[in-house]
Amino acid sequence: TAPFLVKNGTIQCTMKVLAAFKNDSLVQLDYDKEVEAEKLREQKSAEDYAAKNNLKTQKTKSGALVVIDNPGEGMKGDSGKVVSVRYKGYLQKDGKVFDSNMDSTKGGGQPYDVTVGAHGVIPGWEEAFPYFAKGAKGKIIVPAFLAYGPRQSGPDIPPNSNLVFDIEIVDVKDAPAAAQKPAPPMPQVR
């Protein structure tokens, strides 16, 4: 604990009321407005990151940014397809790696299979995979609202964190009939 916190001690503070609302519907409107403003900040931050790093991007329908270094060949990772992906995920703000299966240091080097459209991974991945085919390499810049949003994910992903993934698509194939059920959750930070 902090040294200034002592048993039976007192903490003094000043608070400022920023807004008062007459009813719950006005509270909800204000909340929705703040959520939208946060999304815009996250989107702008992702776009600024891409510009600062001279990355040529394409934007998905909801706002993930896709960088295609090599588009690959053949079938793309559309809904209902199984995409086998190697990835390295890091925080946009400082580059700290939080997960990877690109080598044996984190994740064991085995590709991770994702059934696109089954909602087993973050929305930013779901929207980005249709841009890539087998053999593709690139990057996905995911604003927080298309990742974990205001929730912390594991010890290494703080709330409202934009994420960047270096990806390599190892394979794209049709999902077996039994795979129409939801995919297992995305691997958690180790």
WOLINZI-V58413 format. One record per pair of residues at least 4 apart in sequence whose C-alpha atoms are under 7 Angstrom apart, sorted by the first residue. I is the first residue (numbers start at 1). J is the second residue. D is the distance in Angstrom with one decimal. If there is no record, write none. Layout:
# WOLINZI-V58413
I_J_D, I_J_D
This chain:
# WOLINZI-V58413
5_9_6.7, 21_26_6.0, 21_27_6.1, 22_26_6.9, 23_27_6.7, 24_28_6.2, 25_29_6.2, 26_30_6.2, 27_31_6.1, 28_32_6.0, 29_33_6.2, 30_34_6.3, 31_35_6.2, 32_36_6.2, 33_37_6.2, 34_38_6.2, 35_39_6.3, 36_40_6.3, 37_41_6.3, 38_42_6.2, 39_43_6.1, 39_145_6.2, 40_44_6.1, 41_45_6.1, 42_46_6.3, 42_143_5.4, 42_144_6.4, 42_162_6.8, 43_47_6.2, 43_63_6.8, 43_143_5.7, 44_48_6.0, 45_49_6.1, 46_50_6.3, 46_141_6.5, 46_143_6.1, 47_51_6.2, 48_52_6.0, 49_53_6.2, 50_54_6.0, 50_55_4.9, 51_55_6.1, 55_67_6.8, 56_67_6.1, 57_65_5.7, 57_66_5.2, 57_67_4.8, 58_65_5.6, 58_66_5.1, 58_67_6.6, 59_63_5.5, 59_64_5.7, 59_65_4.6, 59_66_6.3, 60_64_5.3, 60_65_6.4, 60_127_6.2, 60_128_6.6, 64_124_5.5, 64_140_6.9, 64_141_5.9, 64_142_4.9, 64_143_6.3, 65_140_5.7, 65_141_4.9, 65_142_6.5, 66_128_6.4, 66_139_5.9, 66_140_4.8, 66_141_6.4, 67_138_5.3, 67_139_4.9, 67_140_6.3, 68_137_6.4, 68_138_4.5, 68_139_6.7, 69_137_5.5, 69_138_4.8, 70_136_5.0, 70_137_5.0, 70_138_6.6, 71_132_5.5, 71_133_6.1, 71_136_4.6, 71_137_6.7, 72_132_6.5, 72_133_4.7, 72_134_5.1, 72_135_4.4, 72_136_3.9, 73_133_5.4, 73_134_5.6, 73_135_6.6, 74_133_5.9, 74_134_6.4, 75_133_5.6, 75_134_6.9, 75_172_6.4, 76_130_5.5, 76_131_6.7, 76_132_5.4, 76_133_4.1, 76_172_6.7, 77_81_5.7, 77_83_5.9, 77_116_6.9, 77_129_5.0, 77_130_4.4, 77_132_6.0, 77_133_6.1, 77_172_6.0, 78_116_6.4, 78_129_6.7, 78_130_4.5, 79_116_4.7, 79_117_4.8, 80_115_6.1, 80_116_5.4, 80_117_6.0, 80_174_6.9, 80_175_6.1, 81_115_5.7, 81_116_5.7, 81_172_6.6, 81_173_5.6, 81_174_4.7, 81_175_5.2, 82_113_6.3, 82_114_5.4, 82_115_4.4, 82_116_6.2, 82_172_5.6, 82_173_5.3, 82_174_6.0, 82_175_5.3, 83_113_5.5, 83_114_5.2, 83_115_6.4, 83_169_6.9, 83_171_5.9, 83_172_4.6, 83_173_6.7, 84_111_5.5, 84_112_5.4, 84_113_4.3, 84_114_6.4, 84_169_5.9, 84_170_5.3, 84_171_5.0, 84_172_6.4, 85_111_5.0, 85_112_5.2, 85_113_6.4, 85_167_6.6, 85_168_5.7, 85_169_4.6, 85_170_5.6, 86_101_5.7, 86_102_5.4, 86_111_4.9, 86_112_6.4, 86_167_5.7, 86_168_5.1, 86_169_6.5, 87_100_5.5, 87_101_5.7, 87_102_5.8, 87_165_6.2, 87_166_5.4, 87_167_4.4, 87_168_6.4, 88_99_6.0, 88_100_4.1, 88_101_6.5, 88_102_6.3, 88_165_5.4, 88_166_5.2, 88_167_6.7, 89_97_5.7, 89_98_5.9, 89_99_5.3, 89_100_6.0, 89_163_6.8, 89_164_5.7, 89_165_4.4, 89_166_6.6, 90_95_5.3, 90_96_5.2, 90_97_4.1, 90_98_5.5, 90_163_5.9, 90_164_5.4, 90_165_6.4, 91_95_5.0, 91_96_5.4, 91_97_6.6, 91_161_6.9, 91_162_6.4, 91_163_4.9, 91_164_6.1, 92_162_5.5, 92_163_5.2, 92_164_5.7, 98_156_5.8, 98_189_6.0, 99_106_6.4, 99_189_5.5, 99_190_6.9, 100_106_5.3, 100_107_5.7, 101_106_5.7, 101_107_4.2, 101_108_5.8, 101_109_4.6, 101_110_6.2, 101_111_6.7, 102_109_5.0, 103_108_6.2, 103_109_4.5, 104_108_4.2, 104_109_5.0, 114_183_6.7, 115_175_6.9, 115_183_6.1, 116_126_5.8, 117_126_6.4, 118_181_6.9, 118_182_4.7, 118_183_5.8, 119_182_6.5, 119_183_6.9, 120_182_6.1, 120_183_4.6, 120_184_5.6, 120_185_4.9, 120_186_6.2, 121_125_6.6, 121_126_6.9, 121_185_6.2, 121_186_5.1, 122_126_6.7, 122_146_6.5, 122_147_5.1, 123_127_6.2, 123_146_5.1, 123_147_6.3, 124_128_6.2, 124_142_5.5, 124_146_4.9, 124_147_6.2, 125_129_6.1, 128_140_7.0, 132_136_5.7, 133_169_6.8, 133_172_6.5, 134_169_5.4, 134_170_5.8, 134_171_4.7, 134_172_5.5, 135_168_6.8, 135_169_5.3, 135_170_5.7, 135_171_6.9, 136_168_5.7, 136_169_5.2, 137_167_5.7, 137_168_4.5, 137_169_6.4, 138_166_5.9, 138_167_5.4, 138_168_6.7, 139_164_7.0, 139_165_5.4, 139_166_4.5, 139_167_5.7, 140_164_5.7, 140_165_5.1, 140_166_6.7, 141_163_5.9, 141_164_4.5, 141_165_6.5, 142_146_6.1, 142_147_6.4, 142_162_5.6, 142_163_5.1, 142_164_6.1, 143_147_6.6, 143_162_4.5, 143_163_6.5, 144_148_5.9, 144_149_4.8, 144_160_5.1, 144_161_5.0, 144_162_4.5, 144_163_6.9, 145_149_4.5, 148_153_6.8, 149_159_6.3, 149_160_5.0, 150_159_4.5, 150_160_4.8, 151_159_4.8, 152_157_5.7, 152_158_4.7, 152_159_4.5, 153_157_5.1, 153_158_6.7, 154_188_6.9, 154_189_5.8, 157_161_6.6, 175_179_5.8
